Amino acid sequence: MEGSGRMLVSAVGVNSQTGIIFTLLGAGDDEGDEEEKKEKEEKKKQRKNKKQDGAVENRKKAKAQDGAAMEMQPLNSDEGADAEDKKKANLPKKEKSVLQGKLTKLAVQIGKAGLVMSAITVIILVVLFVVDTFWIQNLPWIKECTPIYIQFFVKFFIIGVTVLVVAVPEGLPLAVTISLAYSVKKMMKDNNLVRHLDACETMGNATAICSDKTGTLTMNRMTVVQAFMAEKHYRKVPEPESVPSSILDMLILGIAVNCAYTTKIMPPEKEGGLPRQVGNKTECALLGFSVDLKRDYQTIRNEIPEEKLYKVYTFNSVRKSMSTVLKMADGSYRMFSKGASEILLKKCYKIMTANGESKVFRPRDRDDMAKKVIEPMASEGLRTICLAYRDFPVSDGEPDWDNENDILSGLTCLCVVGIEDPVRPEVPDAIRKCQRAGITVRMVTGDNINTARAIATKCGILLPGDDFICLEGKEFNRRIRNEKGEIEQERIDKIWPKLRVLARSSPTDKHTLVKGIIDSTVIEQRQVVAVTGDGTNDGPALKKADVGFAMGIAGTDVAKEASDIILTDDNFSSIVKAVMWGRNVYDSISKFLQFQLTVNVVAVIVAFTGACITQDSPLKAVQMLWVNLIMDTFASLALATEPPTEALLLRKPYGRNKPLISRTMMKNILGQGVYQLVIIFSLLFAGEKVFDIDSGRNTPLHAPPSEHYTIVFNTFVLMQLFNEINARKIHGERNVFEGIFNNLIFCSIVFGTFIIQIVIVQFGGKPFSCVALTIDQWLWCTFLGFGSLLWGQVISSIPTSRLKFLKTAGHGTQKEEIPDEELEELDDMDEIDHAERELRRGQILWFRGLNRIQTQIRVVNAFRSSISLYEGLEKPESRSSIHNFMTHPEFRIEDSEPHIPLIDDTDAEDDAPTKRNSASPRNTSPTPPSPATAAPPTAPVSPSLNQNNNAVESSNHLLPEGTKSGTPSAPGSPLHSLETSL
């Protein structure tokens, strides 16, 4: 870049800076974590060894019988496992979601309960009908009445299916999708561009945020606010008249030529706005300083264009300075330098005085200046920059420009400026909200520790009297590494809980810190870490974090690609809004669950009990489907679109293991369920007396709709509508109407559902099994529905702590709960995909069943062909015969079968004895063995010698006449081959 190189050393592959970044980024899967990878490989090897040992034992048993048994390799062989591993490696990594996992598990549990209830309902209805008709009434089965009986059975089946449809919460996935999609759309307005849907939900559980300083906590608009020049410390930018003109001219010339020519101060876009800063922000601050001193840097640049610069030493992280050399008219050279004050002042031996002349600058003077000027500036959060120059006279000849140490020495200090990057006005309040919400904010910056500490204090990350620590990158690395230079998690665990500021840090330090916090087990609850970053080097940390925030304005493409959410305004307060939306998603799902489970419990119990007592469901099939539509589709849309409130930030994060249904929610579900069941059963068994109408119970098969059952249906629906308002609060709040008009979707759905309910009841007729009701009846139904709200207040008055019997529900599956056989495949997963697990288990069972049946059919066919051969059909080369099958051990049944892994390895051991029995010639009848006695294709068949001898004796009746086991057969004959093999 500078044109002064003598040798180029290039690093390639993983050793280059790009290679290091992409190694940490993952090439993604292991995220550079070699130790974890080794541990996982060890576990896999141990499991494989166990399986191989079992397989070797089985093979030895088989070989001991001289190849008599048909040997089947276990499907979990090395080749199968390797193929499985390769297959897994090629599959794209799925996005895992804690919430999705909990919901899937809960939905499966509810679905199973619903299936059991619906099956019991059908069985009870059929049994009651059969007992009542054919035993109590003692009626005979009349052939002409068969269609009527079938209609009854179909009716019972429809009721069972209806119970199942209502019980299965198919609206859960819909609620999650709606909630996330709605949140993502709204988050765009809050300057959060969500790239991965589950990041929105994860932010609700965030416990730590590691944030950059420049541009995120600060405005990234550098300005010079203090200066030390001409032996005077100016607390604000001095007036040009107060500075000696010789110093001022030299200073403006140095600033103009020693800043990149691409850096400029542009006029404001709007009248009255601030000038636009283009290019390096620190250089923009210096150019702005020259403008504040009433001098035009552009005039100098026009006189000295970039191509006239004699030499440029560009800024880099080693030099911490930038220098530009000009060739003067008399043949001498003048070099202007700027850089970190603590570094550049050490190379100064002169300083400009108040009269415009230079004087000697001793080490003692430098120490005084550091204490009186630089430290006070840094303690106020200012970045200190030193501006200096050096003349190379003609008499000394042309310097050796490649000898950088000599060139960059003997400088004369012109000025030390304090550059401020003001804290964003909204940041301190945002950080206070985070701390109140139980989220720890840490600052990770490249600035020096004094500046970082000052900014952290201004932001509120550090508070007076706290015993939190601030570390520099070097000290951090020294503390976390052992004598061999390896990072130890135990050492990180001693530091991170109290660490609040990491200064002078590299991107690798940031990655190490984030990984250390995530992997830590010091705190029982696993930390959920969010990270902000803008540079390419921040990619690994963004990728490793649970949620990575990239800067939309200052961020590079690599940073954006590695992130989960992009902050379009580069503002920290937008992260707080992301936390609010994340928590709101969790609460929205909980609200929907509270409402849906109440409807589920009541509807299923009403249908089940009513069917068992009255032999008919009080809620007809079409009515139940309408209720299902209300509680699934409409409710998920209404409750999943609740806007977030500041109250969400007044509680601690839920944590990954927090159940979906809290004890308070369980209290609300059971309380409302009791109220609704009491009302429904009262109307069902005493409603005709209260309203003075005909009873709808025990009506004939095709009887017209009754007022009685219409009132039951109408009251049930209205109770759900009013309970939907109750479901808006899940933490025991009393005011369920708070903010209800902020959600127009909710209001529209509740009002729209009520209108449709009126239409269904008044005009639905026979399709909906309804009769038009009077005004009085409608008012009573509405009053009973409104009672849900009043009853909700009673429930809120009962302290949850008193109800010891209440349990939580909706926990995620922990790894401890999963069998060892399935853990091997979950080792590489952060979260458990419950839906895939359930599906996979079903697929394995299905394929195993098919596989067994195919194997059994082949074995039976082999025995059949053997028997037909004994009867005179000699086919010596037939591969189907049992003898030739045994004389060609290289051919195996499983060669043409897919490798289906076992769900439980113990199956192979349990089924082995059964396989031995089925393999002996005793079972040579044409009938296939039952699945219960058939062996899986995975267990090797190895009958014992005694069994074989017994088998020969007992199978004499199968041999052709005149041939018994005591008579030796002719060598080479098929029968001799059979005897030999047996």
N, C-alpha and C positions, 0 to 999 in steps of 0.2 A: 504493500500500500504506500509506503513512504519512499520506495525506490532506493533504499540503502542497504538491502540485504546482501549477505555474502553466501548464505547457505539456507536451503529450505528443508525443514524436517516436517514431514506430513504423517499424521496418524490416520490409519484407515480402519474400517470395520468398527468393531465394538470399542476400539481404543480412541476413536475420534469423538469430538464433542457431540456430534449428531448421534454416533453409535451409543454413547453413554445415555443420552436422552431417550433414545428409542429402546434401549435395554430396560431402562426404568419404566418406560411407558408400556412395555410389556411385550413389545411384540405381543402384549397385553395379558396373556393368561396368567403367568405366574408373577407378573409385576416385579420381576427381579428378585423375588424372594427365594433364594437357593435353599436356605435351611428348611423352609416349609416343604419345598419340593422333595428334598431328601427324606424328610420324615414321612411324607405321603407314600414315597416309593418303598420305604422300609415296611410300612403297614401292608401295602399291596403284596410285597414279596412274602411276608409272613402268612397272609391269607392264602396266597397261591401255593406256598409250601404245604400248608395244612391239606389243601384240596389234592395236591399231587401225591402226598403220602397216602391219603385214602384211596386214590386211584391206583397207586402202585400195589398196595395190599390186595385190592380186588383183582388186579391183573395176575399177581402171583398165584392167587387161589385158582384162577382160571387155567393158568399154564400148568399147574400141578396135575390137572386132569387130562394131560396129553392133548390139549386142544379140543376136548369133547364139547365144551360149552361154546355157545355162540357169543363171542366176546364183543361187547359194545363199549366203545370208549365213552367216558363221561363227557357230556357236552361242555363242561367247564374245563376243557383241556387248555394247554398252553396256547395252541393255535387259535382256539376260540377266543381266549382272553385277549390275545394280541390283536386279533381282528376287531374285537369289541373296542379295545383301546384306540386303535386307529380310527375306527368309525366315530368314536366320541371326539377324537382330536379334530376330525374334519367338520363336526357339527358347529354351527355358530354358537357363541356363548349367549345364553338367555339372560334377559334382564330379570333379576329377582326382586320381588317386592314382599316386604314383611306383611303388609296389610293383605295383599292378595293371598298369601299363604294362610293367614288366620281365617280369612273369609272362606277359602276353599274347604278347609278342614271343618269349619262350622256348618257350611252348606251340606257337606257329605253326611255329617252327624244328623242334622235335621232331616235330610232326605231319607236316611235309613229309618229314623223314627216314624216318619210319615208313611213309608212303605209298609212297615209293620202294622201301623194303625189301620191303614186302608185294607190290608189283607185280613186283619181280625174283623173289621166291619163287614166285609163280604161274607166271610165264613159264618159269623153270627147271624146275619140276615138270612142266609141260605138255610142254616140249621133251624132257626126259629120257624121259617116258612114250612120246611119239610115236617118238623115235629108237629106244628099246629095243624097242618093240612092232613097229613097221613096218619098221625097217631092220635092227637087229641080229638079232631073231628072224625077220625077214622074213615076218611074218604078213600076210595080205591083210585088207582092211577087209570084214568079214562083216556083212551087213545085220542079221542076227539079233543080233549082238553090240553094236549101236549103243547100246542102253540101258545096257550095262555100261560102255562108253567114256564115256558122258555122266555116269554115276555117279562115275567116276574124276575127270573134269573138275570136277564139282561139289565133290568132296572137296578137290581142289587149291584151288578158289576159296574154300572154307570156311577152309582153312589160311591163305590169304592175308589174308582178312578178320580172322581171329583175330590174326595178327601185327599188323595195323593197329590193332585194338582195344586190344591190349596196349601198342603203341607210343604211341598218342595219350594224353597225360596229362590226361584229362578231370577228374581229381580236383583239379587245381590251383585252379580257381575255387572249388571246394567247400572246399578247405583254407583259402583266404583268408577266405571267408565264415564258416566255423566259427570260425577263430581270432579274427576281429574280433568276431563276435557273442558268443563266450565271454568275450573280454576286456572288452567293454562291460558285460556282465552283472556280471562280477566287480569292475569298476571302480566300480560303484555302491556296493559295500560299502566302497570306499576313498574315498568322498565325491566321486567324479568322475561327473557326469551327462553322458554323451557325446551331443551333438546331431548331429554329423556323423561317420559311421563312419571316414572316412579320417583324421580328426584324431588318432585313437588311434595309427595307424601313423606319422603325421607326427611325433608327439611323440618317437618313438624316434630321430629324426634331429636333434632340436632342438640348436642350438649356442648359443643366447642366450635368456635370460628377462628381460624388462623387467617388474619387479614394482612394484605400489603398496606404500606403507609401512603406512598405517593400516588395521588389520583383517586384512591379509594377513601381513605380517611381525610385526606387533604384535597385541595382544589386542583392540584397540579398546575398552578399558575404562579410561577416563581417571581418574586419581586424583591429588589434590594431595599431593605428597610433601615439598615445601620451601616456605618462605614468608619474605618479608622484610617485617616490620611493626614499628612502634614502634622504628625504628632498629636492629633486630636481625635477623640472618639465622638462621632456624631450619632446621636440617637435616632435621627431621621436624615433623609437625604439632604446634604448641605446645599446652600445657595452657591451658584458658580463663583460669585464675587468673593466668597470667604476662602476659596482654595487658590493657592498660587497658580498663575497661568501656566508656568513651565510644567508643573505636575499634572495639571488638568489636560494640557495638550498631549503629553506623553500617555496619559491614562486613556484618553479617547482613541488615540491612534492604536494603542495596544488592544483595546476592546474590539475596534472595528476590524483589524486584520487577523486577530488571534481567535476569532469565532468563525465557525463554518459559514461560508458565504450563502449556504442554503437556509441558514437561520435568519429570520426577519421579524420585524414588528410591523404588522399590517394595520391599516385603518379599521375601525370597528364596522361590523356589518350593518348595525343599526345606529342611527344618530343618538348620541348620548351614552352609547355602550362602551365597554372597555376595549382597548386595542387588541387585535388578535395576535396571538403568539404562534409562529410557525417554526417548527424545527425543535432543536434541543432546548428544553425548558430552562436549564441553568444559563445557557448562553443568551436566551431571550431575556432573562432577568438582567444580565450585564448590558445588553443593548438597550433595554428599558432604562437602566441607570444612566446611560449616556444621554438618552432623550430627556430624562429628568434634570440632567445638568445643562439643559438647553443647548446641546450640541447634536449635530446631524452625522451619524456614523456612515450614512449612505454616500455622502460627498467624498469621504476618504476612500471608500470602496471603489467609487468611480475613478478616482485618481490612481489607485493601486489595485487594478483588477487581479483576479485570483492567479492568472498565469504569470504575474510579475513577482509572486512570492518565491523567494529563493529556495527555502526548504521548510517543510512542515513536519513536526513530530506530533502525530495524532494522539488523542487521548486513549489510554488503555488502562485496564484495572491494575497493572503492575506499576506503571509510572504515576498514576493518579494525577497526571498533569498533561497540558498540551502546550506546545511551543511553536512559534512561527518566526522564521528568519527573513529579514529584509536586507537587500544590498543597497547601501546608501550611495549617494552621488559621488562621494569622495573615495569610494572603493572599500570603505569599512562595512561592517555588518552590525545589525542590531537585532537582538532576539527578544521577543515578548513571550512571557510564560504566564500561565494561570493554572491553578490546581488547588488541591486540598491544603488548607493553611498549615496544618501540623507537619506536612511533608515539605512543602515549598519553603517555609520559613527557615528550615534547617539548612537550605542551600543558599540563603541570603547572607551576605557579609556587609551590606550597606543598606541604609533606609533613608528615604527622602524626609527632609526636615521642613519646618514651617516657612523658612525663607526660600524654599525651592532648591536647596542644595542637599547633597547626600552626606551622611555621616556613617561612621563605622557601627556595625550592628553586631554586638558581642553575644555569646551564649547567655550571659546573665540578662541582657536586654530582652533576648528571645523568651526566656522563662518568665520575666515580668510581663511581657506582652501576652503570653499564653494565659497567665492568671488574671490579668486586668481586662483583657479584651476578648480573647477567643473563648475562654470558659464561660464568662457571663453571656456572650452571644449564644453559645451552644445550649446553655441552661434555659434560654428563652425559646428553644426550638428552632434556632436559625442554623442554616448550613453556612459554614465560613469558607470563603474562597480568597486566596492570596493572588494578587496581580503584581508581577515583577518584570524587570527587563535586564538585559546585559549588552554592553557594547564590546565589539571585537575590533580594536584599532587596526589600521592598515599596516602599521609597523610590525605587528605580530605575525603577519602573513595569514594565509587562509587556514582556519582551524581544521582539525580532523573531525569532520562532522559525524563520522561513525563512532567516535569515542564519546558515547552519550554521557558518561559520568563526568567527564571533564567539561563538556559543553554545558551541562545543566548544573553549574556551580558558579560561585562568585556573583550571584544575582543581586540586584538592588531592588528592595521592596518599595513598590509604589503605593499600595493600598491593600487593606483587608476589608472585605465586604461581608455583611451578614444577610443571607438570602432567606426569605421566609416563604414557605409554602403553606398558606393559611389553612387551618382546619375547616372543613365544611361546616357551616353553621348548624346543620341538622344532625351531625354525627354524634355529639355528646348526648343528646336526648335519645338517639337510636341505641347507643351503647348502654345507657341506663335501662332502657326497655329490655334489652337482651339479658342484662344481669338480673333484672327482676324476674325474667322468665326462666331463670336457671341455666342460662347459656354463658359460658366463659369466653370472653374475647381476648385473643392474643395477637400482638403485633409482630410481624416478621418483616424486617426491613434491611436494606443495605446501608442505611445511614449510620453515622457514628452513634455510640451509646448515649451520649449526652443529649443529642438532638432527638433521638428516639424516645428517651425517657421523658423529655419535655413535652413532646407531642402526645405521648401516652397519657401524661398527666392532664393535658388540656382536653383530651378526648374523654377522660374518665376511666381509662383502662387501669391506670394506677391511681390510687386514692391515698391521701396522707394518712399515715399510721398503719397502712397495710404492710404485712411482712412478705409480700410477693417479691420475686427476684427478676432482674434484668441481666441477660448474658450476651456477650459477644460470641460470634460464630466459633472462634478459636477456643474459647473457654468451654463452650458447649460441647465441642468435639472432644476436648481433653477429658471432660467429666464422664462422657458416655462410652468411651473406649477403654478397653483393657490394655495390658502391657503389649499385647500383640497387635494392637491397633484395630481390634474387632469391636463392633458395636454390641453391647450387652443390654438386653431388655431390662434387667434389674437396675442397671445404672440409670436408664432413661426414666424408670418408674420413680426414682428418687427425686428427679428434677421437674418433670412436666406438671405435676399438680400445682406447684407454686410459680412456675414460669409464666410471665406475662409479656415480656418483651425480649425478642431475639434480634440483636443488632449486628451489623456487619456480617450478615449471613449470606451464604451461597444458596442457589436453588437446591443443591444436594442436601444442605442442612434442613431446608424446609421439608423435603421429602422424608428425611430421617425422623424429624419431629412428628409429622403427620402419621407415619407408619407406627412410630413408637406409641403414640396416644391410642391409635386404633387397636393395636395388639396388646395393650396393657390389660392386666387382670387385677390391678391394685384395687380398683373400685368394682363392686359386684356387678353394677350395670355397665355393659359395654358402651364405650364412648362413641357417639356419632359425630363425625368431624366434617365441617364444611371449610373449604379453602378458597381463597381468591388468588388469582394470578393473571399476569398479562403477557409475560415473555415466553418465548419458546422453551426456555430452561424450566419454566414452571409446569410444563406438561406432565412430568412424572408425579408431582405432588397433586395436581388436579385430578389425575387419573386414579391415584391411590385413595384420595379422599372419598367419603361417602357421597358428598355432593361437591362438585367443583364449579366455582363461579369464575368465568372468564370476563375480561373487560371488553365491552363492545367497541369502545372508541380506541383505547390504547392497546388492546389485545392483538396478538399475532394469530395467524391462522392455525398454527399448531396448538396454541393455548385454547382456542375456541373449539377445536376438534376434540381435545381431551376433556373438555368441560361438560357438565350436565345442564347448566343454566348460564346464559350470557346476560350480563348487566349492561343494558343498552345505554345507561347514563354513567357508568363507572362509579356509582354512588353506594356507600355502605348502607344507607338507610333503606335501599331497595332490598337488601338481604333480609332486613327485619320484616319487610312485607312478605317475602318468600316464606319466612317462618310462620307468619300469621296464616297464610294460605295453606301451608302444609298441615298445621294443626286443625284448620277448618275442614280439610278433607277428612281427617280422622273423626272429627266430631259429627260431620254430616253423615258418614257411614253409621256411626253409633246411633244417631237420631233415627235413621231409617230402620236399623235393626230393632230398636226399641218399639217402634210402631209396628213393624212387620211381624215380629214374634208375638205381640199381643193378639193381632188378628189371627195368626197361625194357631195359637193355643186355643182361642175361643172357637174358631170355625171348626177345627178338628174335633174338639170335645163335643160341641153342639151336634155336628153331623154324626159322630160315633154314638153318643148317648141317645140322641133322638132316634137314630136308626134302630138301635137295639131295643128301645122301649116301645116305639110306635111302629116299628117295621117300615119306616120311611124317614128320609132326611128332612128336617124342617126347612133347610135351605136347599132348594132344587139345584140341579146341575148347572143350568144357565145362570141362575142367581149367584152361585159360587164362583163361576167364571168372571162375572162382573165384579164381585168382591176381590177376586184375585187380580183383576185389572187395576182396581183402585189401589190395592195395597202394594202391588209390584211396580207397574209402569208409572202410574201417576204419582204415587208417593215418592218413588226414587227421584223423579224429576223435581218434585216440590221440595223435598228435604235435602237433596244433594246440591241445591243451588242457593243455599243460605249464604249471604255475604259474611266475611269475617269481621270480628269486632276487636277492639283493644283489650277486651276482657280475656281474650285467648292468651295474652302475654302476661297474665297475672298468676299463672300456675307453672309448675315445673314440667319438663318434658315427660311424656308418658313412658318412654323407654320401649325397647323392642319386645320385651316379654309381657307387657301390660295386656290383660285380656280385653277383648272388644266389648264385652258386656260386664260393666262394673256391678257392684252390689247395689248401688243406688238404682241403676237401670233395672236390675232384676226385681227390686222392690216395686218399681213403677209397672213393670210387665205383669207381675203376679197380682198387684193391687188392682190394676185396671181389668185384668182377666177375671178376677173374682166378681167385680161389679157387673161386668157385661154378662157373665154366666148367670148370676142371680137374676138379672132383668130378663134375659132370654128365656130361662127355664120357667120364671114366673109367668111370662106371657104365653109360653108354650102349653103349660098345664093349667093355667087359671085365667088366661087372657079372654076366653070366650065369655066368662062370667063378668069380668071387669067391664068389657065393652058391650056386653049383651048382644053377642053375635053367635052364629053357629060355629061349632068346633070343627077344626080342620084335621083333627087326628083320626086315624083309622078309616080313611076314605078309600073307596074302591080304586082299582088300577087306573082307569082313565077318567077319574072325577074332575070336574072343572075346578079352576083355582078358587081358593077360599079367602075371605077377608082376614080370617084368623092368621093364616100363614103369611099373608101379605104384610100385616102389621109386624109380625116377628121379623121378616126380612127387612122392612123399612127401618125399624128401630135399630137393627143390627148395623146397617149401613151408616145411619146418622151417628151412632155411637163411634164408629170408626172415623168419621169426618171430624168430630169434635176432639177425639183422641189424637188425631193428627196434629192438632194445635198443641196439645199437651206434649207431644213427642219432640217439639222444638227445643225443649230444655232437658238436659240429661245429667246435670250436676245438682239437682235438687232446688233449682231456682223457683221462686213463687210466681213471678210475673212472666207467664208464658206468652203474653202478647207483646213483649218488648221487641221493638224493631220489626214487627210483622209486616208493616207497610213498606219496609225497605226491600222486601222480596216480592216483586209483582208476580213472579211465576207462581209462588206459593199461593198467593191470594187468588190468582186466576184459576188455578187447578181446584182449590177447595170450592170456590163459587161455581165453577163449571161442573164439577162432580155433583153438586147439590141440584143444579138445574137438570142434569141428565137423569138423576135419581127420580125427580118429579115426573119427568117424561116416561120413564120406565114403569113407574107405579101406576100412573093415571092412564097411560095409553099402551103399556106393554102387552096386556092381555095374556092369552094362553102361552105364547112363546116364552114369556118371562114368568109364567105362573102367578100373575098378579091380577088384583081387582082394584078398581079406582077407589080411593079412600075419601072420607069426608074431611072437612076442615078441622072438626074436633079431633078426629083420629090423627091427622097430621100434626096438630099442636101437641098432642100427647107424645107422639113419636119423637118430635123435636125436643120436647122437655126432657124425655128420658135420655136422649142423646146428649143434650146440654149438661145433664147430670155428670157426664165423664169429666167435665172441667171442674165442677164442684168437688167431685170425689178426688180429683188430682190434688187439690189443695189439702184435703184430709191426709192423703198419702204423704205429701211433702212435710206434714207436721210430725210424722213418725220418724224419730232418729234412726238412721240406718244401722248405727252401732248397736242398737238394742236387739235388732233382728239377727241373732247369731246364726240362724239356720240358712241364711242367704249365701249362695255361692256365686262365684264369677264364672264366666263362660267365654269361649272364643280365644283360647290360648293357641299360640303357634306350636307346631311340633318341634320338640327339642331333639337334638341328635341322640340323647341318651335313650329316647323312646323307640328308636329305630333298630331293627335287628341288625346284627353284625354283617349279615350277608348283603344287605342293601347299603351299608355305610360305605363300602368300597367305592361305589359310584358317586356318593355324596361328598367324598373327601375334597373334591375340587370346587365344591359349591359353597358360597357364602350363606345362602339361604336354601331352604328345602322347597322344591316345587311339588306341592301336595297333589295337585291335579294330575301331573305327569306320573307321580308315584302310584296313585290309585289306578290310572289308566294302564300303566305298565304291568301292575300286578294282575289285572284282568286279562291283558293280552297274553301274559306268560301262562296263566292257568288254561286259557283257551287253546294255545298252541301245544301245550303239554298234553292236553286231552286228545287233540287230533293226532299228535305224534304217537301216543300210546296205541290208539286205535289202529293206525296204519301198521305199526310194528306187530300188533297182535294178529292182524289179518295176514301179514306176510308169514308169520310163524305158522299159523293154521294152514295156509296154502302149502307151505313147505311140508308139513306132516301129511297133508292129503296126498300130495304128489308121491310121498314116500310109500304110503299105503298102496296106492294104485300101482306103484312099481313092484311091490311084493306080489301083487296079484298077476304079474306077468307082463306089465308094460315096462320093459327095460329101456331106459334112456340113460346110458352111462355118462354121457356128457351133459346131461340136463343140469343147469345151474339151479333149477328150482328144487331138486331133490335134497333131502337133508344130508345124504352121504357126501355128495359132491360139494355141498355148501361147506361141510367140515373139511374137505380135502383142499379147499381153496381159501385158506384163512385170510388172504389179502383182500378178499371182497367182504365188505361189512355193510350192514343195513344203514348204519348212520352216515355212510359216505354220501348218500343221496338225500339226507335229511338236513334241514337247517339246524344250526346250533342254538337251541333255546335254553337259556340259563335256568337253573332251578330257583324257585323262590326260597326254599329251605333245604340246606344240604342234608338235613336229617332224613328227608324223604328217601334219599338214595339208600341209606342204611336200613330204614324201616321196610323198604320195598324189596330189599335183596332176598330175604327168605322166600317171599312170595314168588319172586322171579325164578328161584331155584325150582320151586314146585311146578311152575308153569312150563319150565324148560324140559322137564323129564318126560319121557314118552308116555307116561300115564295119562297125560292130557292130550291124547291124539284124536279125540272125537272131533267131528266137523264143527261143533258149536264153538264160537269164539268165547274166550274167557271173559268174565265180567270185568268192568273197569276197576272194581274194588280189589280184584285179585291179580290184576295185570301189573307188571313192573314198569317203571318209567324207562325210557330208552337210555337213561344215563347210568344205571347201575349195571356193572358187568355181571353176566350170568356165570356162576361157578358152582355147579352141583358137586356134592361130595361123592366119593367113590362108592360108599355103601348105598347111597341113594340110587346110583346108577345100576348097581347090582340088583337091588330090589326092583328097579324099574324094568330090567330085562326079564326078571321072573314074572312080574305082574303083566308084562305085555306079550306073553307067549300066545295069548288068544288072538293077537293081531297077525301072527305069522301064518304063512300058507300051511295047508294041511301036511302033516308028515314031517314038519320041521319044528323041532323044539330046541330050547336053549341048550340042552345037554348035547345035542348033535352038532359037531363042528361043520361049518359050511365050507364049500370049495373055495380055495384061495382065488382072489380076483373077482369073485362074484359080488354083486351089490350087497347081499346079506352079510357076507364076510366083512365087507367095508363097514357096515352098520355095527357088527359085533366088535370090531376093532376099535371103532371110535367110541362106542359105549363103554 
